[in-house]
Amino acid sequence: MPKTIFGTTEKSNFILNMKTETYHKWNLWILLSFLILMPVMSVPLEFARVYSLPVIALALTGVMAIVFSFIGYMKSATPRSLLLPTVLVCALAAWNIVSMYDAFVLNVATFGADGRGEGALSALFYGAFFLLGAQLGTDDNRRRLLRGMLWMGLAECAWALLQMLPIGFPSYYQNLEPMLLFRVFLPSGLTGSPIFLAILLVMLAFPAVLGAMGSTERRERMLCLVSAGVFLFTAARTQCLIGIAGGILVLLGALVWGLAQKQGKRMALPVGIAAGAFVLGLVLAAAAPAINATYSRYGGTDTSVSAGLTLYDGGIMWKDGSYRLAASGYYSDYDSNPNGYAKVDDIAGSYLYRDRVTAGIVKKYPLLGTGPDNLVYAQLYQSLKIGSNLNVFDRAYNQYLQVAATTGIPALLLYLAVMGIAAVRGIRGAGKGWLEAGIAGAVVLYLLAMLTGASSITVAPLFWALAGCCAGMERK
């Protein structure tokens, strides 16, 4: 007799009685649906401040991911090797909920700030994406997931291309008001920030280059080849540290893998096209001020900005938090904040300022943190209105400090444990083929990017799914 619940009919229990292969496909379809819903629902945010739609995309797919994570255990379809990662992921999500006890603003801690959406619920969703990625079952399903991500990346780049052109296409990064720079036209795609876009493209560019070398399917090789070139070109044009440094790491990693696998002539074209596209992106980034007639308003007068490759990390961070989302205070170049200030055009100083302030918050709230997505509230010094407090921020741009500051040091340890398992298993499985090596490399690159990056609902779910794929490589 087929299994039933509470004596109901067999048809009403199709989920419980589905084949394991069908369960794996459902997991894949849920992850692929996110790749469609998130960009589509992010479009209105580019034209108007409709903060809720991207969060809805995460919630819809996240709830389904939670349901099917439970189904995997109900059906005994989850391998024993996932027991420890599952316990750690659940503990991390649970600690996010516990940390809400000390939250400054409970609603924000639960659902996340407007435009961010990374409250305690997102930790549940990310953990479910991780478990679904670990339970795709076959290399074919993992390959289909990666293909879906590449197509999503190409769609992001198509949108980003329109943002790069001085044609008035909707973009929050045409100007960088914190730096008093105008007509910059930085691409952000539908991710919300050039830095978020760079994280996405660097993460996906590595498996794309490897796929262009190692795939045995002609169409797949072409998709990977085009993706590798487009991703690295666009990453360079984001003109942020992750886009430039990450692009270099992608090329070096692909070169090392190709030599180690003795790809020979097969690696020449993919690596050459990827490197050429990256260099072309750097050249365009250097020429962009002249092409766009970029100008500055320092000193109250308009002055032309000469051509030259410039990184805009400081301006991007303040523009995203303050002008785009009003989740941070406005930047000021004079010392009115008790924590001081960092010059917005000083890249190292911009990151070190945030590191220093966030480390102080970790010291003050070591156990439970400030509450999920509540980092900015611990910095308010003269008004409960965020915008009235200069130089306060909601993103540390160091994800490890961000986790420790908002949900406590125990959450950071759990996060590192989950990521450590995923990275180690991914690296162990990298010798199986280009797919496994590409996914493992993508996870490692994301974790490195998080030293100067920030999690976002438009990119992070892809990473958690890939991290799950790594954790699922050891099946017992």
N, C-alpha and C positions, 0 to 999 in steps of 0.2 A: 504493500500500500504506500502511495506517495505521502510524504510528510504534509501535515496540515497544522494550522494553528487554531486552537479552541474548537476543533471539530468542524471547521468551515470547509468549503469545497476545494477541490484540487486547483481549479482555475484561479480562485481568489488568493492562492498561495504560490503563484507562479515564480515569485522571487525566491522563496525558500527552496523550490524544487528546480530552479534553473541549473543548467550545466555549468561547471566551473569555467569552461571556455566562454560561455555567454556572460558570466559574471565579469570576466576580464574585459570583454568588449564594452560592457556597460561602464566600467571604470574609464576606459579610453574615451568613450563618447562624452562623458561628463567633463573630462579635462579638455577635450576638443571644443565643447560648447563654450567654455570659458574663453578660449582663444578667439571666438567670434563675438560673444556678448560684450566683453570688456572694451574692445576698440569701438564697437558700434555705440555703446552707451556712453563712451567718453566724448563722442563728437559734440553733443550739446554743450558740454563744458567748455569747448573751444570757442563757441559762439556766445554763450551766456553762462552765468554762474549757477549752473544746475548741478549742485554737488551730489545730489542723492543718487543719480543714475549709475555711476560707476560702482557705488557701494551696493546697489541692488544687483548688479551683475555678479559681484563677489558673493553676495548673500544667496542668490538663487542657486548658483553652482556649488557654493560651500555647503548649503544644507543637504543637497543631493550627495555630495561627497561624504558628509558625516553619516548619512543613512546607509550608503553602500559600504562604508568602512565597517559598520556594525554587521551588515549582512555577511561580509567576508568571514567574520568570526562565528556567526550563527551557522554558516554552511561548512565551517571547518576548512575553508578554502585558503586561509591565511597560513603561510608556512611558519614553522617554529622559529626560524631565524629572524622573524620580524617581531618576536615577543618583546625583546629588550627595547628596540626602537619605539615600539608602540607604547610601552610603559613610560618611556622618557618623554615622548610627544604628549601623551595624556597628562603627565606630571607638569610639563611646561604650560599647557593650556590651563590646568587647574591652578597653577601658581599665578597666572595672569588674573584669574578670577579672585584669588585670595588678595592680590595686590590692590584690588579695587577698594579694599577696606580703608586704605589710607589715601585714596584719590582725592585730589582737590575738587574736581568736578566729576561726579559719578556718571552722568550721562555721557560725557566725553570718554571716560574710562571704559564704558560699556560698548559704545558704538563707534568711537573714534571722532576726532575733530572733523568739521566740515571740510570736504576735499581730501582728507587723509583716510578716514575710515579704518584706522588700525587700533581699535579698542580691543577689549578682551575677546569679543566674538571673532575677530580676525585670527587670533591665535588658534581657536578651534577649527576655523576653516583651513588655515595653512596646514595644521596637523593632518586634517582629512585629505588634503591634496597630496601630502607626503605619503600617506598610506595607500591612496589610490595609485600613485606613481609606482609604489613598490609592488603593487598587485596587478600589473598589466599582463603578467603571465608569459608572454612570448617576445622574442626579439622583433617580430613583425609588428606587434602592437607598440613597442617602444619606438620603432622606426616611424610608424604612422604618427605618433605623438610628436616626434622631432620634426617631421615634415610639416605638421600643422603649425608648430612654432615658427618654422622658417617662413611659411606663408604669412603668418601674422607679422613677423618682422619686416617682410617686404611691404606689406600694407602700411606699417608704421613709417617706413622709409619713403613711400610714395607721398604720404601726407607731409612728411618732413621736407621733402624736396620743394613742395609748394610754399612751405614756410621760409625756406632759404631764399627764394626769389623775391626781389623788391617789387612785388605786385599787390601788396596789401592783403594777402591771404590771412585769415584770422590766426593770430598767434600771440601768446602773452609775452613772447621774447623778441618782438621786433625792436624793442628798446630795453635798456637796462638802466632804469631810473636810479638805483642805488649808486651806480658809477657815473651818473649824468651822461650816459652814452645813448645815442639815438641812431636809428636805422642800422641796427646790428644784424637783425634777421637770423637769430640762432634757431636751429630746429629742435623741437621737442617731441614731434610726432603726436601721438595721442596718449603719451605716458604722463604728461604733466610737467616735465622738466627736461632740459638738455642732459642733465646728469643722470636722470632716470633712463632716458633713451640710450645714453652711452652704456649704462650698466646692461641693459637688455641686449644691445647689439654686440658688445664684447662677449657676453655670455654665449650668444648663439653663433657668433662668427667662428669660434673654434671648432665645434662639430661640423660646421658648414665646410670649412677648409678640409678637414679630414674626410668628410663624405665625398668631396670632389676628387680626392685621391683614391680612397679605398672602396667606394661603392661599386658593385658589379652591375647595377641597373643604370642604363643610359639616362633615362629621364631624371632619376634621382641625382646622378652626378651633375647634370645640367642645373637642376634646382639648387644644389649645394654650391656649385661654382658661381652662379649668378648671385646667390645670397651672400657668399663670402665677400665678393667684390663690393656689392652695394652696402653691406653692413659696415665694412671697414672704411669705405669712403665717407659714409654718413657719420660714423663715430668720430672721425677726424674733424669734421665740420662742426661738431658740438662744441669744440674748443673748450673742453674741460679736462682735468687731469686724468680722469678715468678713461675718457675717449682716446687720449693720446697714448698714455702709458699702457692701457689695456690692449690697444691695437698692436703695440710693439710686442707685448707678451703673447698675444695670439699668434703672430707670425713666428716668433722664436719657438713657441711650443709646437706649432705645426711642422716647422723645419726639423726639430729634434725628433718628433714622432716619425716623420717621413724617412729620415736617415736611419733611425732605429729599426724600422720595418722594411728597410731596403727597398723603398718605393722606386728609387732610380728616376727614370724619365717620367714616370706617372706623377711625380710631385712637382715637376718643373712648371707645367702650365697652371695648376691651381695656386701654388705658392706665388708664382710670378704675377698672376692676375690680382691676387689678394694684395700683394705688396704694392703693385702698381696703382691699384685703386686707393690704397691708403695714402700713398705719396701724393696722388692727385688731390685727395681730400685735404691734405696738409697745404698744398699749393693754393687751392681755392680758399682755404681758411686764411692764409697769409694775404691773399689778394682781395678778400671780401670787403675790408674797409674802403678800398678805392672803388670797387665795383658798386657798392651800396651807398657810397657817399656818406659814410659814417661820420658823425661829428660829436664833439663834446661840448658841454656847457659849463665847464669849470671856470670860476671867476666871473660868471655872468655874461660871457661872450662866447659866440660860436667859433670853434676852431676845427679845422679839418683834422682827421685822424689819419696818419700815414699808414701805408700798408705794412704788414708785418704780422707774424703769427703771435697771437695773444691768447692767453687762457683767461676765461672769465668766471672762474669758480665762485669767487666772492659775490660778484654781482648776481649770478644765477641763484645762489642760495638765498640771498635776501629778497630777490625779486619773487621767487617762488613762495616763500613763507609770508612775506609782507604784502606785496602788491597783488599777487594772484589769489591768495587764499585768506589773507588777513589773519593768519594763524600765528604770526610773529609780530614783534614790534618793528618799527621802521629803523633803518640804518642811519646812524649819525656819525660824523667824523669828529665830534668833540666829546669830551669825557663827562657825560652826565649819568651814566650807568655805574652803579657801585662796582661792577665787574670790569669796568674800563671798556675799551673798544679795540677793534682791529681795523686797519685800513682795508677797505673793500678791494683794492687792487693788489693787495699783498696775499698771494695764494697761501703760502705757508702760514702767515699770520692769521688768515681767516679760519683755517682749520685748527690751528693751535689754540686760538681764542675759544672756540667751541669745545675743544677737548678739555681745556682748563676749567671752564665753567661747569661742564657736565661732570667732570671728575669731582668737583666740589659738591655737586648734588648727590652723587653716589656716596660720598663720605657722610653726607648729612642724612640720607635715607637708604642705608645699606641693605636692609632686610626686605622691605616691600616696595621701595622706590616711591615715586610720586603718583603712581597709578598709570595704567596704559594710556599713551598719547597725552599725558599731562605734563610733559617736561617744561613747557613754557610757564606754567602757573607757579612753579617753584622759583622763578626769576623775577616775578612782578615786584616792583619796588616803590611805585608811587600812585598806582591806580589799578583797580580790578579790570579796567578796560585794556586789553592787550596792546592795542595800537598806541596807547598813551605812554608806553614804556619802551624807550629807545634801546635798540641793540639786544633785546631778548629774542629767543629763537625757540622753535618747537622741534627742530631736527638737529642732532649733534653732528651729523655727517661722519659718524663713526658708529656703526650699528651695534658694536659690542658695548660701547659706553652707553648708547641709547637704551639698550635692553637692561643694563645694570641700573641706570638712573630711573627708568620708568617702572620696572617690575622687580628690581632688587638683584643682588648678587646671586642668590639661589637660582633665579631664572636664567641668568647669564651662564651659570655652570651647566644647567640643563640644556640650554641652547647649544653650548659648545660640545656637550656630550652627543647630542643628536647629530650635529654637523660632523663631528669627528668620526662617528660610525659610518655616516654616508660617504665621507671623503675616503676613509681607509678602504671600505668595501669597493668603492668606485675605482680607486687606484689599483687594487688587487685584480679587479676584473678587466682592467684596461688592455690587458694583453690578448683578450679574446678577439678583438676586431676594432674597426674604426668607430663603430657605433658606441661600444662601451667606452672606448678611449675618449671619444668626443663628449659624451655625457659627463664622464668623470672630470674632464678638463673644464667643461662649462661650470660645473659645481665649484671647482677649486678657484676658477677665475672670479666667480661671484663672491666667494668668501674673501678673496683678496681685495676686491673692489669695495667691500663693506668697511674696510679700514678708513676709507674717505667717502663712503657712500651712505645712502639711506634707503630703508625699505619703503616700498610703495605698493598699493594694491594693484597697480597696473602691471607690475613686473614680478613682484615677490611670489605670487602663486606659481608662475612658471618655474622659478627656481626650486620651490618646495616639491613640485612634481618631479623635477629632474633629480633632486636629492633623494627622493623616494625610489626612483629608478636605480640609483646607486646602491641604496640600502637593500633593495630586492635582488641584487645580483647574486647574493649567496642564498640559495633556496634549499631549505632542509625540511 
